[in-house]
Amino acid sequence: MNDIQAAVLAHDLPKPEMKRVLGAWHLTAIGVGAIIGAGLFSLTGLAAGEDAGPAVILSYLIAAVPAGLTGLCYAELSAMFPNSGSCYTYVRRAAGDFAGWIVGWSVIGARRMTTRDA
């Protein structure tokens, strides 16, 4: 038992919980941001190599802030689901059993085609 659990039991305090505040619009915005962000990160490398010069370090430090915030968004997204898993779990919970089934078999097929002993 850790210190927080002991304090809660000793003082009859309510169990600390994090609120789930992301809705469908927020999750859609995260997905669109991930798609756009992938293109921006690939263009950043090209621009840094050709134009930025010594300011590359500064530009990466500035880019680290939204990247860290994106990581926090994904952490909250994964906290919305009661069990851990892969993209199959997320799609099944968000879009239903059939979509989860499609994604699950896509993951299995991709792993089957990319493994060495396929």
N, CA and C atoms as an extended XYZ file, in Angstrom:
354
Properties=species:S:1:pos:R:3:atomname:S:1:resname:S:1:resid:I:1 pbc="F F F"
N         0.854       -1.179        0.000 N   MET     1
C         0.000        0.000        0.000 CA  MET     1
C         0.893        1.233        0.000 C   MET     1
N         0.589        2.185       -0.882 N   ASN     2
C         1.410        3.387       -0.937 CA  ASN     2
C         0.864        4.460        0.005 C   ASN     2
N         1.542        5.593        0.059 N   ASP     3
C         1.195        6.656        1.010 CA  ASP     3
C        -0.183        7.256        0.742 C   ASP     3
N        -0.548        7.414       -0.536 N   ILE     4
C        -1.845        8.007       -0.865 CA  ILE     4
C        -2.980        7.095       -0.416 C   ILE     4
N        -2.840        5.805       -0.708 N   GLN     5
C        -3.883        4.866       -0.290 CA  GLN     5
C        -4.007        4.826        1.232 C   GLN     5
N        -2.889        4.866        1.941 N   ALA     6
C        -2.923        4.853        3.397 CA  ALA     6
C        -3.593        6.100        3.947 C   ALA     6
N        -3.308        7.261        3.348 N   ALA     7
C        -3.919        8.508        3.804 CA  ALA     7
C        -5.421        8.509        3.553 C   ALA     7
N        -5.840        7.989        2.407 N   VAL     8
C        -7.268        7.928        2.087 CA  VAL     8
C        -7.990        7.026        3.068 C   VAL     8
N        -7.404        5.873        3.369 N   LEU     9
C        -8.039        4.948        4.308 CA  LEU     9
C        -8.051        5.490        5.728 C   LEU     9
N        -6.985        6.165        6.128 N   ALA    10
C        -6.891        6.657        7.495 CA  ALA    10
C        -7.834        7.825        7.770 C   ALA    10
N        -8.104        8.639        6.779 N   HIS    11
C        -8.894        9.849        6.995 CA  HIS    11
C       -10.254        9.827        6.307 C   HIS    11
N       -10.651        8.704        5.767 N   ASP    12
C       -11.934        8.571        5.069 CA  ASP    12
C       -12.114        9.642        4.001 C   ASP    12
N       -11.063        9.908        3.262 N   LEU    13
C       -11.127       10.883        2.180 CA  LEU    13
C       -11.655       10.210        0.914 C   LEU    13
N       -12.299       10.978        0.041 N   PRO    14
C       -12.714       10.379       -1.231 CA  PRO    14
C       -11.492       10.023       -2.067 C   PRO    14
N       -11.599        8.964       -2.837 N   LYS    15
C       -10.500        8.515       -3.669 CA  LYS    15
C       -10.213        9.568       -4.747 C   LYS    15
N        -8.951        9.987       -4.907 N   PRO    16
C        -8.650       11.003       -5.923 CA  PRO    16
C        -8.866       10.437       -7.324 C   PRO    16
N        -9.533       11.203       -8.160 N   GLU    17
C        -9.798       10.776       -9.526 CA  GLU    17
C        -9.530       11.924      -10.487 C   GLU    17
N        -9.199       11.566      -11.704 N   MET    18
C        -9.046       12.558      -12.764 CA  MET    18
C       -10.339       12.602      -13.554 C   MET    18
N       -10.764       13.794      -13.912 N   LYS    19
C       -11.991       13.944      -14.680 CA  LYS    19
C       -11.727       13.651      -16.151 C   LYS    19
N       -12.679       13.007      -16.783 N   ARG    20
C       -12.591       12.746      -18.216 CA  ARG    20
C       -13.337       13.861      -18.935 C   ARG    20
N       -12.607       14.675      -19.651 N   VAL    21
C       -13.222       15.868      -20.222 CA  VAL    21
C       -13.173       15.917      -21.747 C   VAL    21
N       -12.530       14.963      -22.389 N   LEU    22
C       -12.455       14.993      -23.842 CA  LEU    22
C       -13.725       14.427      -24.442 C   LEU    22
N       -14.264       15.131      -25.424 N   GLY    23
C       -15.449       14.665      -26.133 CA  GLY    23
C       -15.100       14.265      -27.553 C   GLY    23
N       -16.120       14.001      -28.354 N   ALA    24
C       -15.915       13.564      -29.733 CA  ALA    24
C       -15.211       14.642      -30.556 C   ALA    24
N       -15.569       15.904      -30.342 N   TRP    25
C       -14.941       16.974      -31.106 CA  TRP    25
C       -13.451       17.057      -30.777 C   TRP    25
N       -13.113       16.947      -29.498 N   HIS    26
C       -11.717       17.025      -29.083 CA  HIS    26
C       -10.899       15.883      -29.692 C   HIS    26
N       -11.456       14.675      -29.665 N   LEU    27
C       -10.727       13.526      -30.195 CA  LEU    27
C       -10.554       13.635      -31.711 C   LEU    27
N       -11.558       14.169      -32.391 N   THR    28
C       -11.432       14.389      -33.832 CA  THR    28
C       -10.340       15.418      -34.112 C   THR    28
N       -10.294       16.472      -33.321 N   ALA    29
C        -9.263       17.492      -33.493 CA  ALA    29
C        -7.870       16.912      -33.253 C   ALA    29
N        -7.741       16.003      -32.310 N   ILE    30
C        -6.447       15.357      -32.069 CA  ILE    30
C        -6.035       14.556      -33.292 C   ILE    30
N        -6.986       13.819      -33.880 N   GLY    31
C        -6.669       13.028      -35.072 CA  GLY    31
C        -6.239       13.889      -36.246 C   GLY    31
N        -6.973       14.974      -36.474 N   VAL    32
C        -6.617       15.886      -37.575 CA  VAL    32
C        -5.265       16.522      -37.292 C   VAL    32
N        -5.035       16.899      -36.056 N   GLY    33
C        -3.742       17.483      -35.695 CA  GLY    33
C        -2.592       16.516      -35.895 C   GLY    33
N        -2.833       15.236      -35.627 N   ALA    34
C        -1.777       14.238      -35.837 CA  ALA    34
C        -1.446       14.090      -37.316 C   ALA    34
N        -2.488       14.129      -38.158 N   ILE    35
C        -2.253       14.006      -39.602 CA  ILE    35
C        -1.492       15.216      -40.128 C   ILE    35
N        -1.920       16.392      -39.732 N   ILE    36
C        -1.241       17.608      -40.183 CA  ILE    36
C         0.162       17.679      -39.581 C   ILE    36
N         0.284       17.291      -38.325 N   GLY    37
C         1.573       17.357      -37.641 CA  GLY    37
C         2.630       16.480      -38.267 C   GLY    37
N         2.219       15.316      -38.788 N   ALA    38
C         3.192       14.429      -39.422 CA  ALA    38
C         3.825       15.109      -40.632 C   ALA    38
N         3.020       15.807      -41.417 N   GLY    39
C         3.564       16.525      -42.565 CA  GLY    39
C         4.460       17.668      -42.155 C   GLY    39
N         4.076       18.361      -41.095 N   LEU    40
C         4.893       19.489      -40.643 CA  LEU    40
C         6.248       19.036      -40.128 C   LEU    40
N         6.261       17.892      -39.414 N   PHE    41
C         7.541       17.427      -38.887 CA  PHE    41
C         8.473       16.973      -40.004 C   PHE    41
N         7.926       16.397      -41.063 N   SER    42
C         8.804       15.995      -42.162 CA  SER    42
C         9.327       17.220      -42.913 C   SER    42
N         8.497       18.248      -43.041 N   LEU    43
C         8.965       19.470      -43.703 CA  LEU    43
C         9.960       20.239      -42.839 C   LEU    43
N         9.852       20.086      -41.529 N   THR    44
C        10.784       20.775      -40.628 CA  THR    44
C        12.212       20.320      -40.881 C   THR    44
N        12.391       19.033      -41.097 N   GLY    45
C        13.731       18.517      -41.359 CA  GLY    45
C        14.308       19.056      -42.650 C   GLY    45
N        13.479       19.145      -43.678 N   LEU    46
C        13.956       19.693      -44.952 CA  LEU    46
C        14.316       21.170      -44.813 C   LEU    46
N        13.461       21.929      -44.162 N   ALA    47
C        13.731       23.361      -43.996 CA  ALA    47
C        14.945       23.589      -43.108 C   ALA    47
N        15.092       22.782      -42.088 N   ALA    48
C        16.230       22.951      -41.186 CA  ALA    48
C        17.538       22.680      -41.906 C   ALA    48
N        17.533       21.688      -42.763 N   GLY    49
C        18.761       21.351      -43.475 CA  GLY    49
C        19.160       22.386      -44.502 C   GLY    49
N        18.180       23.059      -45.078 N   GLU    50
C        18.480       23.978      -46.168 CA  GLU    50
C        18.560       25.446      -45.744 C   GLU    50
N        17.715       25.867      -44.801 N   ASP    51
C        17.556       27.294      -44.551 CA  ASP    51
C        17.886       27.760      -43.133 C   ASP    51
N        17.710       26.933      -42.134 N   ALA    52
C        17.703       27.423      -40.760 CA  ALA    52
C        19.089       27.708      -40.206 C   ALA    52
N        20.048       26.915      -40.538 N   GLY    53
C        21.386       27.127      -40.001 CA  GLY    53
C        21.454       26.854      -38.512 C   GLY    53
N        22.123       27.732      -37.742 N   PRO    54
C        22.280       27.473      -36.313 CA  PRO    54
C        20.997       27.632      -35.499 C   PRO    54
N        19.926       28.157      -36.098 N   ALA    55
C        18.669       28.308      -35.367 CA  ALA    55
C        17.884       26.999      -35.278 C   ALA    55
N        18.438       25.924      -35.796 N   VAL    56
C        17.759       24.629      -35.755 CA  VAL    56
C        17.486       24.217      -34.306 C   VAL    56
N        18.436       24.415      -33.437 N   ILE    57
C        18.265       24.029      -32.040 CA  ILE    57
C        17.108       24.796      -31.413 C   ILE    57
N        17.048       26.084      -31.660 N   LEU    58
C        15.967       26.902      -31.123 CA  LEU    58
C        14.617       26.470      -31.683 C   LEU    58
N        14.566       26.176      -32.964 N   SER    59
C        13.299       25.754      -33.558 CA  SER    59
C        12.831       24.425      -32.976 C   SER    59
N        13.745       23.514      -32.692 N   TYR    60
C        13.351       22.243      -32.083 CA  TYR    60
C        12.909       22.425      -30.635 C   TYR    60
N        13.505       23.355      -29.918 N   LEU    61
C        13.061       23.629      -28.553 CA  LEU    61
C        11.646       24.215      -28.549 C   LEU    61
N        11.361       25.082      -29.501 N   ILE    62
C        10.017       25.645      -29.614 CA  ILE    62
C         9.018       24.561      -30.002 C   ILE    62
N         9.419       23.672      -30.904 N   ALA    63
C         8.533       22.592      -31.344 CA  ALA    63
C         8.307       21.560      -30.247 C   ALA    63
N         9.183       21.506      -29.254 N   ALA    64
C         9.029       20.535      -28.170 CA  ALA    64
C         7.808       20.835      -27.310 C   ALA    64
N         7.414       22.091      -27.210 N   VAL    65
C         6.261       22.463      -26.374 CA  VAL    65
C         4.963       21.861      -26.917 C   VAL    65
N         4.582       22.091      -28.180 N   PRO    66
C         3.350       21.449      -28.656 CA  PRO    66
C         3.458       19.928      -28.735 C   PRO    66
N         4.665       19.415      -28.958 N   ALA    67
C         4.813       17.963      -28.974 CA  ALA    67
C         4.541       17.382      -27.585 C   ALA    67
N         5.012       18.043      -26.554 N   GLY    68
C         4.722       17.590      -25.192 CA  GLY    68
C         3.250       17.690      -24.848 C   GLY    68
N         2.616       18.774      -25.294 N   LEU    69
C         1.177       18.920      -25.051 CA  LEU    69
C         0.381       17.849      -25.792 C   LEU    69
N         0.822       17.481      -26.984 N   THR    70
C         0.174       16.405      -27.722 CA  THR    70
C         0.300       15.087      -26.961 C   THR    70
N         1.453       14.851      -26.373 N   GLY    71
C         1.627       13.652      -25.555 CA  GLY    71
C         0.664       13.625      -24.382 C   GLY    71
N         0.438       14.777      -23.770 N   LEU    72
C        -0.530       14.840      -22.673 CA  LEU    72
C        -1.949       14.568      -23.167 C   LEU    72
N        -2.265       15.036      -24.371 N   CYS    73
C        -3.595       14.755      -24.944 CA  CYS    73
C        -3.780       13.267      -25.172 C   CYS    73
N        -2.759       12.608      -25.688 N   TYR    74
C        -2.862       11.165      -25.889 CA  TYR    74
C        -2.949       10.420      -24.560 C   TYR    74
N        -2.297       10.939      -23.538 N   ALA    75
C        -2.405       10.318      -22.219 CA  ALA    75
C        -3.836       10.406      -21.701 C   ALA    75
N        -4.478       11.552      -21.921 N   GLU    76
C        -5.864       11.676      -21.488 CA  GLU    76
C        -6.781       10.787      -22.318 C   GLU    76
N        -6.482       10.655      -23.617 N   LEU    77
C        -7.265        9.767      -24.463 CA  LEU    77
C        -7.170        8.333      -23.972 C   LEU    77
N        -5.975        7.888      -23.653 N   SER    78
C        -5.835        6.509      -23.185 CA  SER    78
C        -6.441        6.319      -21.804 C   SER    78
N        -6.527        7.385      -21.018 N   ALA    79
C        -7.157        7.286      -19.706 CA  ALA    79
C        -8.671        7.154      -19.804 C   ALA    79
N        -9.242        7.488      -20.959 N   MET    80
C       -10.689        7.385      -21.120 CA  MET    80
C       -11.158        5.939      -21.215 C   MET    80
N       -10.259        5.029      -21.523 N   PHE    81
C       -10.631        3.635      -21.701 CA  PHE    81
C       -10.217        2.838      -20.471 C   PHE    81
N       -11.087        1.955      -19.992 N   PRO    82
C       -10.793        1.255      -18.750 CA  PRO    82
C        -9.718        0.181      -18.866 C   PRO    82
N        -9.416       -0.269      -20.073 N   ASN    83
C        -8.376       -1.286      -20.222 CA  ASN    83
C        -7.367       -0.820      -21.263 C   ASN    83
N        -6.195       -1.386      -21.195 N   SER    84
C        -5.153       -0.967      -22.129 CA  SER    84
C        -5.221       -1.820      -23.382 C   SER    84
N        -4.639       -1.323      -24.427 N   GLY    85
C        -4.646       -2.062      -25.678 CA  GLY    85
C        -3.987       -1.267      -26.771 C   GLY    85
N        -4.253       -1.680      -27.976 N   SER    86
C        -3.654       -1.012      -29.122 CA  SER    86
C        -4.717       -0.210      -29.850 C   SER    86
N        -4.452        0.071      -31.110 N   CYS    87
C        -5.425        0.830      -31.892 CA  CYS    87
C        -6.746        0.082      -32.003 C   CYS    87
N        -6.711       -1.238      -31.922 N   TYR    88
C        -7.944       -2.029      -31.947 CA  TYR    88
C        -8.880       -1.609      -30.813 C   TYR    88
N        -8.346       -1.493      -29.613 N   THR    89
C        -9.163       -1.134      -28.453 CA  THR    89
C        -9.772        0.246      -28.625 C   THR    89
N        -8.975        1.213      -29.090 N   TYR    90
C        -9.472        2.568      -29.254 CA  TYR    90
C       -10.569        2.641      -30.314 C   TYR    90
N       -10.339        1.994      -31.450 N   VAL    91
C       -11.329        2.043      -32.525 CA  VAL    91
C       -12.596        1.307      -32.119 C   VAL    91
N       -12.460        0.186      -31.451 N   ARG    92
C       -13.643       -0.574      -31.032 CA  ARG    92
C       -14.508        0.236      -30.083 C   ARG    92
N       -13.867        0.933      -29.144 N   ARG    93
C       -14.633        1.747      -28.201 CA  ARG    93
C       -15.237        2.984      -28.867 C   ARG    93
N       -14.521        3.575      -29.826 N   ALA    94
C       -14.980        4.821      -30.432 CA  ALA    94
C       -15.965        4.593      -31.577 C   ALA    94
N       -15.746        3.548      -32.390 N   ALA    95
C       -16.540        3.382      -33.604 CA  ALA    95
C       -17.363        2.102      -33.636 C   ALA    95
N       -17.200        1.227      -32.671 N   GLY    96
C       -18.026        0.031      -32.629 CA  GLY    96
C       -17.260       -1.246      -32.935 C   GLY    96
N       -17.995       -2.365      -32.798 N   ASP    97
C       -17.377       -3.681      -32.944 CA  ASP    97
C       -16.889       -3.957      -34.361 C   ASP    97
N       -17.689       -3.577      -35.356 N   PHE    98
C       -17.293       -3.882      -36.735 CA  PHE    98
C       -16.020       -3.137      -37.117 C   PHE    98
N       -15.951       -1.851      -36.797 N   ALA    99
C       -14.740       -1.083      -37.100 CA  ALA    99
C       -13.543       -1.645      -36.343 C   ALA    99
N       -13.761       -2.046      -35.091 N   GLY   100
C       -12.686       -2.666      -34.325 CA  GLY   100
C       -12.221       -3.976      -34.946 C   GLY   100
N       -13.177       -4.751      -35.463 N   TRP   101
C       -12.852       -6.017      -36.114 CA  TRP   101
C       -11.985       -5.769      -37.345 C   TRP   101
N       -12.358       -4.753      -38.152 N   ILE   102
C       -11.576       -4.408      -39.351 CA  ILE   102
C       -10.153       -4.007      -38.952 C   ILE   102
N       -10.040       -3.142      -37.965 N   VAL   103
C        -8.717       -2.672      -37.543 CA  VAL   103
C        -7.898       -3.812      -36.947 C   VAL   103
N        -8.542       -4.663      -36.148 N   GLY   104
C        -7.828       -5.794      -35.555 CA  GLY   104
C        -7.229       -6.708      -36.603 C   GLY   104
N        -8.020       -7.044      -37.604 N   TRP   105
C        -7.503       -7.915      -38.661 CA  TRP   105
C        -6.486       -7.183      -39.526 C   TRP   105
N        -6.604       -5.881      -39.673 N   SER   106
C        -5.591       -5.112      -40.407 CA  SER   106
C        -4.250       -5.160      -39.693 C   SER   106
N        -4.288       -5.046      -38.365 N   VAL   107
C        -3.053       -5.125      -37.583 CA  VAL   107
C        -2.435       -6.513      -37.706 C   VAL   107
N        -3.270       -7.543      -37.619 N   ILE   108
C        -2.758       -8.909      -37.752 CA  ILE   108
C        -2.154       -9.113      -39.141 C   ILE   108
N        -2.860       -8.638      -40.185 N   GLY   109
C        -2.338       -8.775      -41.544 CA  GLY   109
C        -1.041       -8.024      -41.754 C   GLY   109
N        -0.946       -6.815      -41.211 N   ALA   110
C         0.281       -6.030      -41.360 CA  ALA   110
C         1.447       -6.708      -40.652 C   ALA   110
N         1.210       -7.230      -39.487 N   ARG   111
C         2.287       -7.921      -38.768 CA  ARG   111
C         2.676       -9.205      -39.474 C   ARG   111
N         1.708       -9.885      -40.048 N   ARG   112
C         1.997      -11.124      -40.765 CA  ARG   112
C         2.843      -10.845      -42.001 C   ARG   112
N         2.544       -9.750      -42.707 N   MET   113
C         3.295       -9.456      -43.931 CA  MET   113
C         4.660       -8.830      -43.654 C   MET   113
N         4.851       -8.250      -42.496 N   THR   114
C         6.121       -7.591      -42.219 CA  THR   114
C         7.081       -8.421      -41.384 C   THR   114
N         6.618       -9.536      -40.852 N   THR   115
C         7.543      -10.374      -40.076 CA  THR   115
C         8.419      -11.173      -41.008 C   THR   115
N         9.515      -11.584      -40.506 N   ARG   116
C        10.507      -12.275      -41.315 CA  ARG   116
C        10.092      -13.687      -41.675 C   ARG   116
N         9.431      -14.361      -40.753 N   ASP   117
C         9.072      -15.765      -40.975 CA  ASP   117
C         7.647      -15.911      -41.485 C   ASP   117
N         7.176      -14.940      -42.227 N   ALA   118
C         5.805      -15.015      -42.754 CA  ALA   118
C         5.763      -16.092      -43.766 C   ALA   118
